[in-house]
Amino acid sequence: MDRLPSVEIAGRRTPSTYGLLHAASVQWHGLEFERFAAELGSVDRELREAYYAEHRELPTLARFMAFGRRVGAPELEMAETLTRTHMGAIRERVTFPAHHAALLARLRGHVRLAVCSNFSHGETARAVLGEAGLLEHFDQIVISDEIGIRKPRAEIFAAVLERLGLEPEEVIHIGDSLSADVAGAAQLGMHTAWLTRRVHDPEAALREYGGPAPEHVISDLTGLEAVLRVD
């Protein structure tokens, strides 16, 4: 997200799609940017508080539909335009670790692979995986947007198990969030690996975390080959 354009909102510069969103939707609502940002920010805070408190996914389209109702422009066309603009900006700025496709190809010869992801727009998630050359390696894709539930709730992990036709003890879940990935998977009895590539201070994160410890800690996905004993 830090690669998004920098915009000034309420006197503070921050990376955001708000500037792009305003330009794409002003024809419907006619708001000046500061008012637009204030209204959308208010909707975002209210919805996220309500949805995330119960670990429900907030679909991007639902977010923008709610904004339209707030400003008296409840047009599906506007919400769809905002969704395409927001997700398009994110998709354009995604970078891919170059070695991941080859790694998954090697692993695919030994184990079944699935994605279990918190993301608010399933279509974009699948497009990103496809553009990275990763989609073809997965047996199943489970996106929170498509089932309405976010990690760490058990239902999203259960959906992965059901689609794979496997028991929890037959699966290892890998993720970079101790609370969402490690604790979420462990509650079902799945094995866990904590990926620390983008964790600023792993030792501090562990000290602040009170849940079940990860069984494995890896700094890069290549560490899975040793964990799974894949030659």
Sine and cosine of phi, psi and omega as CSV:
sin_phi,cos_phi,sin_psi,cos_psi,sin_omega,cos_omega
0.00,0.00,-0.40,0.92,-0.03,-1.00
-0.95,0.30,-0.08,1.00,0.07,-1.00
-1.00,0.00,-0.07,1.00,0.00,-1.00
-0.94,0.35,0.34,-0.94,0.00,-1.00
-0.86,0.50,0.60,-0.80,0.03,-1.00
-0.99,0.12,0.79,-0.61,0.03,-1.00
-0.75,-0.66,0.41,-0.91,0.04,-1.00
-0.99,-0.15,0.86,-0.50,0.01,-1.00
-0.81,-0.58,0.87,-0.49,-0.01,-1.00
0.80,0.60,0.68,0.74,0.06,-1.00
0.99,0.17,0.11,0.99,-0.04,-1.00
-0.81,-0.59,0.76,-0.65,0.01,-1.00
-1.00,0.06,0.71,-0.71,-0.06,-1.00
-0.45,-0.89,0.52,-0.85,0.09,-1.00
-0.95,0.32,0.77,-0.64,-0.12,-0.99
-0.26,-0.97,0.39,-0.92,0.15,-0.99
-1.00,-0.02,0.03,1.00,-0.10,-0.99
-0.83,0.55,-0.64,0.77,0.01,-1.00
-0.90,0.44,-0.69,0.72,0.04,-1.00
-0.90,0.43,-0.64,0.77,-0.02,-1.00
-0.92,0.40,-0.64,0.76,0.01,-1.00
-0.89,0.45,-0.73,0.68,-0.02,-1.00
-0.89,0.46,-0.56,0.83,-0.06,-1.00
-0.98,0.19,-0.27,0.96,-0.14,-0.99
-0.82,-0.58,-0.07,1.00,-0.12,-0.99
-0.87,0.49,-0.46,0.89,0.02,-1.00
-0.88,0.47,-0.42,0.91,-0.01,-1.00
-1.00,0.03,-0.62,0.78,-0.14,-0.99
-0.93,-0.36,-0.40,0.92,0.05,-1.00
0.93,0.37,0.31,0.95,-0.05,-1.00
-0.99,0.11,0.59,-0.81,0.21,-0.98
-0.91,0.42,0.38,-0.93,-0.14,-0.99
-0.84,0.54,-0.71,0.70,-0.06,-1.00
-0.88,0.48,-0.66,0.75,0.04,-1.00
-0.92,0.38,-0.67,0.74,0.06,-1.00
-0.83,0.55,-0.76,0.65,-0.03,-1.00
-0.89,0.45,-0.63,0.77,0.01,-1.00
-0.91,0.42,-0.69,0.73,-0.02,-1.00
-0.94,0.35,-0.70,0.71,0.02,-1.00
-0.91,0.41,-0.63,0.77,0.04,-1.00
-0.88,0.47,-0.64,0.77,0.02,-1.00
-0.90,0.43,-0.70,0.72,0.04,-1.00
-0.88,0.47,-0.70,0.71,0.00,-1.00
-0.85,0.52,-0.73,0.68,-0.03,-1.00
-0.90,0.44,-0.70,0.71,-0.03,-1.00
-0.90,0.44,-0.72,0.69,-0.04,-1.00
-0.93,0.37,-0.69,0.73,-0.02,-1.00
-0.90,0.44,-0.63,0.78,0.04,-1.00
-0.88,0.48,-0.70,0.72,-0.04,-1.00
-0.94,0.34,-0.72,0.69,-0.06,-1.00
-0.96,0.29,-0.76,0.66,-0.13,-0.99
-0.95,0.31,-0.41,0.91,0.07,-1.00
-0.87,0.50,-0.49,0.87,0.01,-1.00
-0.96,-0.29,0.17,0.99,-0.03,-1.00
0.81,0.58,0.66,0.75,0.16,-0.99
-0.99,-0.12,0.55,-0.83,0.04,-1.00
-0.98,0.20,0.64,-0.77,0.09,-1.00
-0.98,-0.20,0.98,-0.19,-0.02,-1.00
-0.89,0.46,0.61,-0.79,-0.02,-1.00
-0.85,0.52,-0.66,0.75,0.00,-1.00
-0.89,0.45,-0.66,0.75,0.01,-1.00
-0.90,0.44,-0.60,0.80,0.05,-1.00
-0.86,0.51,-0.73,0.69,-0.05,-1.00
-0.98,0.22,-0.46,0.89,0.13,-0.99
-0.90,0.43,-0.66,0.76,0.02,-1.00
-0.90,0.43,-0.63,0.78,0.06,-1.00
-0.88,0.48,-0.69,0.73,0.01,-1.00
-0.86,0.51,-0.67,0.75,0.04,-1.00
-0.91,0.42,-0.59,0.81,-0.03,-1.00
-0.90,0.44,-0.64,0.77,-0.09,-1.00
-0.98,-0.19,0.18,0.98,0.05,-1.00
0.97,0.25,0.46,0.89,0.04,-1.00
-0.73,-0.69,0.88,0.47,-0.12,-0.99
-0.98,0.21,0.84,0.55,-0.05,-1.00
-1.00,-0.08,0.80,-0.60,0.08,-1.00
-0.87,0.50,-0.61,0.80,0.00,-1.00
-0.87,0.49,-0.64,0.76,0.03,-1.00
-0.91,0.42,-0.71,0.70,-0.01,-1.00
-0.88,0.47,-0.64,0.77,0.03,-1.00
-0.92,0.38,-0.62,0.79,0.05,-1.00
-0.90,0.44,-0.69,0.72,0.03,-1.00
-0.90,0.44,-0.64,0.77,0.03,-1.00
-0.88,0.47,-0.73,0.69,0.02,-1.00
-0.89,0.45,-0.64,0.77,-0.01,-1.00
-0.91,0.42,-0.75,0.66,-0.03,-1.00
-0.89,0.45,-0.78,0.62,-0.04,-1.00
-0.94,0.34,-0.53,0.85,0.06,-1.00
-0.90,0.44,-0.64,0.76,0.02,-1.00
-0.91,0.42,-0.65,0.76,0.03,-1.00
-0.92,0.39,-0.73,0.68,-0.04,-1.00
-0.86,0.51,-0.63,0.78,-0.01,-1.00
-0.90,0.43,-0.39,0.92,-0.12,-0.99
-0.97,-0.25,0.06,1.00,0.03,-1.00
-0.95,0.30,0.69,-0.73,0.13,-0.99
-0.90,-0.43,0.44,-0.90,-0.09,-1.00
-0.86,-0.52,0.79,-0.61,0.16,-0.99
-0.86,0.52,0.84,-0.55,-0.18,-0.98
-0.89,0.46,-0.44,0.90,-0.11,-0.99
-1.00,-0.01,-0.05,1.00,-0.12,-0.99
-0.93,0.36,-0.64,0.76,-0.03,-1.00
-0.88,0.48,-0.70,0.71,0.00,-1.00
-0.91,0.41,-0.61,0.79,0.03,-1.00
-0.88,0.47,-0.74,0.68,0.00,-1.00
-0.90,0.43,-0.58,0.81,0.04,-1.00
-0.89,0.46,-0.64,0.77,0.03,-1.00
-0.93,0.38,-0.70,0.71,-0.02,-1.00
-0.90,0.43,-0.59,0.81,-0.06,-1.00
-0.86,0.52,-0.42,0.91,0.03,-1.00
-0.96,0.27,-0.17,0.99,-0.08,-1.00
-0.84,-0.54,-0.51,0.86,-0.08,-1.00
-0.67,-0.74,0.29,-0.96,0.15,-0.99
-1.00,0.06,0.54,-0.84,-0.11,-0.99
-0.82,-0.57,0.60,-0.80,0.03,-1.00
-0.57,-0.82,0.41,-0.91,0.13,-0.99
-0.96,-0.26,0.69,-0.72,0.14,-0.99
-0.75,-0.66,0.97,-0.23,-0.21,-0.98
-0.75,-0.66,0.65,-0.76,0.23,-0.97
-1.00,0.10,0.93,-0.35,0.04,-1.00
-0.39,-0.92,0.62,-0.78,-0.20,-0.98
-1.00,0.00,0.09,1.00,0.01,-1.00
-0.48,-0.88,0.99,-0.15,-0.10,-0.99
-0.86,0.50,-0.62,0.79,-0.02,-1.00
-0.86,0.51,-0.69,0.72,0.01,-1.00
-0.93,0.37,-0.65,0.76,0.01,-1.00
-0.85,0.53,-0.71,0.70,0.00,-1.00
-0.92,0.39,-0.61,0.79,0.02,-1.00
-0.90,0.44,-0.67,0.74,0.02,-1.00
-0.89,0.46,-0.70,0.71,0.03,-1.00
-0.88,0.48,-0.62,0.78,0.02,-1.00
-0.92,0.40,-0.69,0.72,-0.01,-1.00
-0.91,0.41,-0.46,0.89,0.03,-1.00
-0.99,0.14,-0.07,1.00,-0.04,-1.00
0.97,0.26,0.38,0.93,-0.07,-1.00
-0.97,-0.24,-0.46,0.89,-0.16,-0.99
-0.83,0.55,-0.64,0.77,-0.08,-1.00
-0.91,0.41,-0.28,0.96,-0.07,-1.00
-1.00,0.00,-0.15,0.99,-0.10,-1.00
-0.99,-0.16,0.68,-0.73,0.08,-1.00
-0.98,0.21,-0.56,0.83,-0.02,-1.00
-0.60,-0.80,0.52,-0.85,0.05,-1.00
-0.80,-0.60,0.87,-0.50,0.03,-1.00
-0.86,-0.52,0.92,-0.40,-0.03,-1.00
-0.92,-0.40,0.71,-0.71,-0.07,-1.00
-0.85,0.53,-0.57,0.82,0.03,-1.00
-0.84,0.54,-0.53,0.85,-0.12,-0.99
-1.00,0.03,-0.28,0.96,0.06,-1.00
-0.87,-0.49,-0.10,0.99,0.11,-0.99
0.99,0.11,-0.02,1.00,-0.08,-1.00
-0.84,-0.54,0.65,-0.76,0.02,-1.00
-0.96,-0.27,0.48,-0.88,0.23,-0.97
-0.87,0.50,0.63,-0.78,0.31,0.95
-0.99,-0.12,0.25,0.97,-0.01,-1.00
-0.88,0.47,0.60,-0.80,-0.11,-0.99
-0.89,0.45,-0.49,0.87,-0.13,-0.99
-0.87,0.49,-0.59,0.81,-0.05,-1.00
-0.95,0.31,-0.59,0.81,0.08,-1.00
-0.94,0.35,-0.62,0.78,0.04,-1.00
-0.89,0.46,-0.58,0.81,0.03,-1.00
-0.89,0.45,-0.64,0.77,0.04,-1.00
-0.90,0.44,-0.73,0.68,-0.01,-1.00
-0.87,0.49,-0.68,0.73,-0.02,-1.00
-0.90,0.44,-0.68,0.73,-0.04,-1.00
-0.94,0.34,-0.51,0.86,0.05,-1.00
-0.99,0.13,-0.33,0.94,-0.07,-1.00
0.93,0.36,0.61,0.80,-0.07,-1.00
-0.83,-0.56,0.36,-0.93,0.09,-1.00
-1.00,0.02,0.41,-0.91,-0.04,-1.00
-0.81,0.59,-0.65,0.76,-0.06,-1.00
-0.94,0.33,-0.14,0.99,0.03,-1.00
-1.00,-0.05,0.00,1.00,-0.14,-0.99
-0.82,-0.57,0.63,-0.77,0.18,-0.98
-0.91,-0.41,0.78,-0.63,0.01,-1.00
-0.97,-0.23,0.75,-0.66,-0.03,-1.00
-0.91,-0.42,0.75,-0.66,0.04,-1.00
-0.27,-0.96,0.23,-0.97,-0.07,-1.00
-0.99,-0.15,-0.01,1.00,0.00,-1.00
-0.95,-0.30,0.85,-0.52,0.05,-1.00
-0.90,0.44,-0.69,0.72,-0.08,-1.00
-0.97,0.25,-0.65,0.76,-0.05,-1.00
-1.00,0.09,-0.72,0.70,-0.12,-0.99
-1.00,0.04,-0.83,0.56,-0.08,-1.00
-0.94,0.35,-0.81,0.59,-0.01,-1.00
-0.90,0.43,-0.64,0.77,-0.02,-1.00
-0.89,0.46,-0.73,0.68,-0.01,-1.00
-0.95,0.32,-0.61,0.79,-0.04,-1.00
-0.89,0.45,-0.52,0.86,-0.03,-1.00
-0.90,0.43,-0.37,0.93,0.05,-1.00
-1.00,-0.10,-0.07,1.00,-0.03,-1.00
1.00,0.00,0.26,0.97,0.06,-1.00
-0.98,0.18,0.47,-0.89,0.14,-0.99
-0.96,0.29,0.40,-0.92,-0.09,-1.00
-0.69,-0.72,0.57,-0.82,0.14,-0.99
-0.72,-0.69,0.75,-0.66,-0.01,-1.00
-0.99,-0.14,0.85,-0.53,-0.01,-1.00
-1.00,-0.09,0.88,-0.47,-0.15,-0.99
-0.96,-0.27,0.18,0.98,-0.09,-1.00
-0.81,0.58,-0.61,0.79,-0.04,-1.00
-0.93,-0.37,0.30,0.95,0.05,-1.00
-1.00,-0.05,0.88,-0.48,-0.13,-0.99
-0.88,0.48,-0.73,0.69,-0.05,-1.00
-0.67,-0.75,1.00,0.05,-0.05,-1.00
-0.83,0.56,-0.63,0.78,-0.02,-1.00
-0.90,0.43,-0.67,0.74,0.03,-1.00
-0.91,0.42,-0.65,0.76,0.01,-1.00
-0.88,0.47,-0.66,0.75,0.03,-1.00
-0.91,0.41,-0.62,0.78,0.01,-1.00
-0.90,0.44,-0.58,0.82,-0.05,-1.00
-0.99,0.11,-0.17,0.99,-0.09,-1.00
-1.00,-0.09,0.72,-0.69,-0.05,-1.00
-0.92,-0.38,0.20,0.98,-0.06,-1.00
-1.00,-0.09,-0.19,-0.98,0.01,-1.00
-0.89,0.45,0.66,-0.75,-0.04,-1.00
-0.94,0.33,0.57,-0.82,0.09,-1.00
-0.91,0.41,0.61,-0.80,0.03,-1.00
-0.95,0.32,-0.52,0.85,-0.02,-1.00
-0.69,-0.72,0.54,-0.84,0.09,-1.00
-0.83,-0.56,0.84,-0.54,-0.02,-1.00
-0.77,-0.63,0.60,-0.80,-0.01,-1.00
-1.00,-0.03,-0.23,0.97,0.01,-1.00
-0.47,-0.88,0.43,-0.90,-0.02,-1.00
-0.87,0.49,-0.38,0.93,0.04,-1.00
-0.88,0.48,-0.36,0.93,0.05,-1.00
-0.90,0.44,-0.29,0.96,0.01,-1.00
-0.91,0.42,-0.50,0.87,-0.03,-1.00
-0.88,0.47,-0.62,0.78,0.06,-1.00
-0.96,0.29,-0.65,0.76,0.02,-1.00
-0.87,0.49,-0.68,0.73,-0.04,-1.00
-1.00,0.02,-0.04,1.00,-0.01,-1.00
0.85,0.53,0.71,0.70,0.03,-1.00
-0.99,-0.11,0.80,-0.60,0.00,-1.00
-1.00,-0.04,0.00,0.00,0.00,0.00
